[in-house]
Amino acid sequence: MSVPTQIDMTGIGVQIAWDDGRICTYPYRYLRLQCACAACVEEMTGRPLLNISAVPDDIIAADHLLVGKYAVQFLWTDGHDSGIYPFEMLLRLAANDSAVICEGE
């Protein structure tokens, strides 16, 4: 599995350089809406709990933290910071969702 070599906050989103040479940009609001933490998704049923309309259009990730060797946690400008984004999930989004813009594939 690929791992990030660099994570940057750009004007349009979180840009991740992967060790396989790809550089993928995940738009901020798109990425915030993918959060799967217990406050955003009901743990037992998988039912979405996040009120999408409450997420500002101009939200950005103010910072990030690496979680072990498998995920990244973002600190969002709406105050949300409990979600983790496993590398596997980020790679799946890059491969399957046209909202994520990748170069070097």
PyMOL commands that place a pseudoatom at each C-alpha (Angstrom):
pseudoatom trace, name=CA, resn=MET, resi=1, chain=A, elem=C, hetatm=0, pos=[0.000, 0.000, 0.000]
pseudoatom trace, name=CA, resn=SER, resi=2, chain=A, elem=C, hetatm=0, pos=[1.187, 3.496, -0.807]
pseudoatom trace, name=CA, resn=VAL, resi=3, chain=A, elem=C, hetatm=0, pos=[1.930, 5.964, 1.964]
pseudoatom trace, name=CA, resn=PRO, resi=4, chain=A, elem=C, hetatm=0, pos=[2.168, 9.755, 1.849]
pseudoatom trace, name=CA, resn=THR, resi=5, chain=A, elem=C, hetatm=0, pos=[5.578, 11.323, 1.468]
pseudoatom trace, name=CA, resn=GLN, resi=6, chain=A, elem=C, hetatm=0, pos=[4.228, 14.862, 1.858]
pseudoatom trace, name=CA, resn=ILE, resi=7, chain=A, elem=C, hetatm=0, pos=[0.913, 16.482, 2.839]
pseudoatom trace, name=CA, resn=ASP, resi=8, chain=A, elem=C, hetatm=0, pos=[0.257, 20.140, 2.032]
pseudoatom trace, name=CA, resn=MET, resi=9, chain=A, elem=C, hetatm=0, pos=[-2.713, 22.459, 2.427]
pseudoatom trace, name=CA, resn=THR, resi=10, chain=A, elem=C, hetatm=0, pos=[-3.154, 24.286, -0.894]
pseudoatom trace, name=CA, resn=GLY, resi=11, chain=A, elem=C, hetatm=0, pos=[-5.571, 26.942, -2.104]
pseudoatom trace, name=CA, resn=ILE, resi=12, chain=A, elem=C, hetatm=0, pos=[-8.087, 24.323, -3.209]
pseudoatom trace, name=CA, resn=GLY, resi=13, chain=A, elem=C, hetatm=0, pos=[-7.537, 21.305, -1.003]
pseudoatom trace, name=CA, resn=VAL, resi=14, chain=A, elem=C, hetatm=0, pos=[-5.295, 18.841, 0.737]
pseudoatom trace, name=CA, resn=GLN, resi=15, chain=A, elem=C, hetatm=0, pos=[-2.513, 17.758, -1.600]
pseudoatom trace, name=CA, resn=ILE, resi=16, chain=A, elem=C, hetatm=0, pos=[-0.927, 14.394, -0.854]
pseudoatom trace, name=CA, resn=ALA, resi=17, chain=A, elem=C, hetatm=0, pos=[2.226, 13.174, -2.559]
pseudoatom trace, name=CA, resn=TRP, resi=18, chain=A, elem=C, hetatm=0, pos=[2.164, 9.367, -2.453]
pseudoatom trace, name=CA, resn=ASP, resi=19, chain=A, elem=C, hetatm=0, pos=[5.294, 7.217, -2.494]
pseudoatom trace, name=CA, resn=ASP, resi=20, chain=A, elem=C, hetatm=0, pos=[4.238, 5.696, -5.846]
pseudoatom trace, name=CA, resn=GLY, resi=21, chain=A, elem=C, hetatm=0, pos=[4.730, 9.080, -7.538]
pseudoatom trace, name=CA, resn=ARG, resi=22, chain=A, elem=C, hetatm=0, pos=[1.101, 10.219, -7.652]
pseudoatom trace, name=CA, resn=ILE, resi=23, chain=A, elem=C, hetatm=0, pos=[0.148, 13.632, -6.315]
pseudoatom trace, name=CA, resn=CYS, resi=24, chain=A, elem=C, hetatm=0, pos=[-3.546, 13.878, -5.443]
pseudoatom trace, name=CA, resn=THR, resi=25, chain=A, elem=C, hetatm=0, pos=[-5.546, 16.922, -4.423]
pseudoatom trace, name=CA, resn=TYR, resi=26, chain=A, elem=C, hetatm=0, pos=[-8.631, 16.351, -2.288]
pseudoatom trace, name=CA, resn=PRO, resi=27, chain=A, elem=C, hetatm=0, pos=[-10.930, 19.413, -2.238]
pseudoatom trace, name=CA, resn=TYR, resi=28, chain=A, elem=C, hetatm=0, pos=[-11.438, 20.577, 1.355]
pseudoatom trace, name=CA, resn=ARG, resi=29, chain=A, elem=C, hetatm=0, pos=[-15.220, 20.390, 1.639]
pseudoatom trace, name=CA, resn=TYR, resi=30, chain=A, elem=C, hetatm=0, pos=[-15.306, 17.102, -0.269]
pseudoatom trace, name=CA, resn=LEU, resi=31, chain=A, elem=C, hetatm=0, pos=[-12.774, 15.609, 2.154]
pseudoatom trace, name=CA, resn=ARG, resi=32, chain=A, elem=C, hetatm=0, pos=[-14.582, 16.956, 5.225]
pseudoatom trace, name=CA, resn=LEU, resi=33, chain=A, elem=C, hetatm=0, pos=[-17.807, 15.289, 4.008]
pseudoatom trace, name=CA, resn=GLN, resi=34, chain=A, elem=C, hetatm=0, pos=[-15.980, 11.935, 3.793]
pseudoatom trace, name=CA, resn=CYS, resi=35, chain=A, elem=C, hetatm=0, pos=[-15.347, 11.860, 7.554]
pseudoatom trace, name=CA, resn=ALA, resi=36, chain=A, elem=C, hetatm=0, pos=[-16.435, 8.525, 9.011]
pseudoatom trace, name=CA, resn=CYS, resi=37, chain=A, elem=C, hetatm=0, pos=[-15.977, 9.272, 12.729]
pseudoatom trace, name=CA, resn=ALA, resi=38, chain=A, elem=C, hetatm=0, pos=[-18.708, 8.395, 15.232]
pseudoatom trace, name=CA, resn=ALA, resi=39, chain=A, elem=C, hetatm=0, pos=[-20.004, 11.980, 15.221]
pseudoatom trace, name=CA, resn=CYS, resi=40, chain=A, elem=C, hetatm=0, pos=[-20.453, 11.888, 11.423]
pseudoatom trace, name=CA, resn=VAL, resi=41, chain=A, elem=C, hetatm=0, pos=[-21.585, 8.285, 10.857]
pseudoatom trace, name=CA, resn=GLU, resi=42, chain=A, elem=C, hetatm=0, pos=[-23.688, 6.088, 13.164]
pseudoatom trace, name=CA, resn=GLU, resi=43, chain=A, elem=C, hetatm=0, pos=[-21.331, 3.308, 14.224]
pseudoatom trace, name=CA, resn=MET, resi=44, chain=A, elem=C, hetatm=0, pos=[-23.768, 0.391, 14.277]
pseudoatom trace, name=CA, resn=THR, resi=45, chain=A, elem=C, hetatm=0, pos=[-25.793, 1.137, 11.144]
pseudoatom trace, name=CA, resn=GLY, resi=46, chain=A, elem=C, hetatm=0, pos=[-23.469, 3.290, 9.031]
pseudoatom trace, name=CA, resn=ARG, resi=47, chain=A, elem=C, hetatm=0, pos=[-26.248, 5.902, 8.779]
pseudoatom trace, name=CA, resn=PRO, resi=48, chain=A, elem=C, hetatm=0, pos=[-24.860, 9.389, 8.060]
pseudoatom trace, name=CA, resn=LEU, resi=49, chain=A, elem=C, hetatm=0, pos=[-25.210, 11.793, 11.004]
pseudoatom trace, name=CA, resn=LEU, resi=50, chain=A, elem=C, hetatm=0, pos=[-23.369, 14.769, 9.554]
pseudoatom trace, name=CA, resn=ASN, resi=51, chain=A, elem=C, hetatm=0, pos=[-25.628, 17.645, 8.551]
pseudoatom trace, name=CA, resn=ILE, resi=52, chain=A, elem=C, hetatm=0, pos=[-24.080, 18.394, 5.164]
pseudoatom trace, name=CA, resn=SER, resi=53, chain=A, elem=C, hetatm=0, pos=[-25.652, 21.840, 4.967]
pseudoatom trace, name=CA, resn=ALA, resi=54, chain=A, elem=C, hetatm=0, pos=[-23.891, 22.773, 8.227]
pseudoatom trace, name=CA, resn=VAL, resi=55, chain=A, elem=C, hetatm=0, pos=[-20.453, 22.290, 6.635]
pseudoatom trace, name=CA, resn=PRO, resi=56, chain=A, elem=C, hetatm=0, pos=[-19.337, 25.690, 5.275]
pseudoatom trace, name=CA, resn=ASP, resi=57, chain=A, elem=C, hetatm=0, pos=[-18.476, 25.919, 1.582]
pseudoatom trace, name=CA, resn=ASP, resi=58, chain=A, elem=C, hetatm=0, pos=[-15.223, 27.678, 2.507]
pseudoatom trace, name=CA, resn=ILE, resi=59, chain=A, elem=C, hetatm=0, pos=[-14.067, 25.099, 5.067]
pseudoatom trace, name=CA, resn=ILE, resi=60, chain=A, elem=C, hetatm=0, pos=[-10.377, 24.238, 5.040]
pseudoatom trace, name=CA, resn=ALA, resi=61, chain=A, elem=C, hetatm=0, pos=[-8.105, 21.891, 6.912]
pseudoatom trace, name=CA, resn=ALA, resi=62, chain=A, elem=C, hetatm=0, pos=[-6.049, 24.144, 9.149]
pseudoatom trace, name=CA, resn=ASP, resi=63, chain=A, elem=C, hetatm=0, pos=[-3.548, 21.420, 10.018]
pseudoatom trace, name=CA, resn=HIS, resi=64, chain=A, elem=C, hetatm=0, pos=[-3.042, 17.673, 10.057]
pseudoatom trace, name=CA, resn=LEU, resi=65, chain=A, elem=C, hetatm=0, pos=[-1.533, 14.985, 12.239]
pseudoatom trace, name=CA, resn=LEU, resi=66, chain=A, elem=C, hetatm=0, pos=[-0.276, 11.576, 11.206]
pseudoatom trace, name=CA, resn=VAL, resi=67, chain=A, elem=C, hetatm=0, pos=[-1.965, 8.727, 13.064]
pseudoatom trace, name=CA, resn=GLY, resi=68, chain=A, elem=C, hetatm=0, pos=[0.527, 5.894, 13.366]
pseudoatom trace, name=CA, resn=LYS, resi=69, chain=A, elem=C, hetatm=0, pos=[1.657, 4.649, 9.967]
pseudoatom trace, name=CA, resn=TYR, resi=70, chain=A, elem=C, hetatm=0, pos=[-1.842, 4.187, 8.561]
pseudoatom trace, name=CA, resn=ALA, resi=71, chain=A, elem=C, hetatm=0, pos=[-3.923, 7.384, 8.668]
pseudoatom trace, name=CA, resn=VAL, resi=72, chain=A, elem=C, hetatm=0, pos=[-4.070, 11.160, 8.843]
pseudoatom trace, name=CA, resn=GLN, resi=73, chain=A, elem=C, hetatm=0, pos=[-6.260, 13.344, 11.048]
pseudoatom trace, name=CA, resn=PHE, resi=74, chain=A, elem=C, hetatm=0, pos=[-7.300, 16.814, 9.914]
pseudoatom trace, name=CA, resn=LEU, resi=75, chain=A, elem=C, hetatm=0, pos=[-8.077, 19.838, 12.063]
pseudoatom trace, name=CA, resn=TRP, resi=76, chain=A, elem=C, hetatm=0, pos=[-10.965, 21.547, 10.271]
pseudoatom trace, name=CA, resn=THR, resi=77, chain=A, elem=C, hetatm=0, pos=[-11.907, 25.214, 10.492]
pseudoatom trace, name=CA, resn=ASP, resi=78, chain=A, elem=C, hetatm=0, pos=[-15.445, 24.215, 11.584]
pseudoatom trace, name=CA, resn=GLY, resi=79, chain=A, elem=C, hetatm=0, pos=[-13.884, 22.865, 14.791]
pseudoatom trace, name=CA, resn=HIS, resi=80, chain=A, elem=C, hetatm=0, pos=[-14.158, 19.199, 13.807]
pseudoatom trace, name=CA, resn=ASP, resi=81, chain=A, elem=C, hetatm=0, pos=[-11.052, 17.148, 14.563]
pseudoatom trace, name=CA, resn=SER, resi=82, chain=A, elem=C, hetatm=0, pos=[-12.099, 13.659, 15.627]
pseudoatom trace, name=CA, resn=GLY, resi=83, chain=A, elem=C, hetatm=0, pos=[-12.086, 11.893, 12.268]
pseudoatom trace, name=CA, resn=ILE, resi=84, chain=A, elem=C, hetatm=0, pos=[-9.182, 9.914, 10.913]
pseudoatom trace, name=CA, resn=TYR, resi=85, chain=A, elem=C, hetatm=0, pos=[-8.666, 9.202, 7.246]
pseudoatom trace, name=CA, resn=PRO, resi=86, chain=A, elem=C, hetatm=0, pos=[-6.871, 5.893, 6.686]
pseudoatom trace, name=CA, resn=PHE, resi=87, chain=A, elem=C, hetatm=0, pos=[-4.410, 5.945, 3.795]
pseudoatom trace, name=CA, resn=GLU, resi=88, chain=A, elem=C, hetatm=0, pos=[-6.341, 3.037, 2.250]
pseudoatom trace, name=CA, resn=MET, resi=89, chain=A, elem=C, hetatm=0, pos=[-9.521, 5.145, 2.220]
pseudoatom trace, name=CA, resn=LEU, resi=90, chain=A, elem=C, hetatm=0, pos=[-7.741, 8.153, 0.693]
pseudoatom trace, name=CA, resn=LEU, resi=91, chain=A, elem=C, hetatm=0, pos=[-6.262, 5.954, -2.039]
pseudoatom trace, name=CA, resn=ARG, resi=92, chain=A, elem=C, hetatm=0, pos=[-9.689, 4.435, -2.736]
pseudoatom trace, name=CA, resn=LEU, resi=93, chain=A, elem=C, hetatm=0, pos=[-11.213, 7.913, -3.057]
pseudoatom trace, name=CA, resn=ALA, resi=94, chain=A, elem=C, hetatm=0, pos=[-8.426, 8.920, -5.458]
pseudoatom trace, name=CA, resn=ALA, resi=95, chain=A, elem=C, hetatm=0, pos=[-9.005, 5.830, -7.593]
pseudoatom trace, name=CA, resn=ASN, resi=96, chain=A, elem=C, hetatm=0, pos=[-12.807, 5.975, -7.661]
pseudoatom trace, name=CA, resn=ASP, resi=97, chain=A, elem=C, hetatm=0, pos=[-13.982, 9.567, -7.353]
pseudoatom trace, name=CA, resn=SER, resi=98, chain=A, elem=C, hetatm=0, pos=[-13.451, 12.237, -10.005]
pseudoatom trace, name=CA, resn=ALA, resi=99, chain=A, elem=C, hetatm=0, pos=[-13.609, 14.927, -7.283]
pseudoatom trace, name=CA, resn=VAL, resi=100, chain=A, elem=C, hetatm=0, pos=[-10.038, 13.944, -6.395]
pseudoatom trace, name=CA, resn=ILE, resi=101, chain=A, elem=C, hetatm=0, pos=[-7.517, 15.287, -8.898]
pseudoatom trace, name=CA, resn=CYS, resi=102, chain=A, elem=C, hetatm=0, pos=[-4.409, 13.154, -9.349]
pseudoatom trace, name=CA, resn=GLU, resi=103, chain=A, elem=C, hetatm=0, pos=[-1.273, 13.676, -11.413]
pseudoatom trace, name=CA, resn=GLY, resi=104, chain=A, elem=C, hetatm=0, pos=[1.452, 11.192, -12.239]
pseudoatom trace, name=CA, resn=GLU, resi=105, chain=A, elem=C, hetatm=0, pos=[-0.759, 8.155, -12.617]
for i in range(1, 105): cmd.bond("trace and resi %d" % i, "trace and resi %d" % (i + 1))
show_as sticks, trace
zoom trace
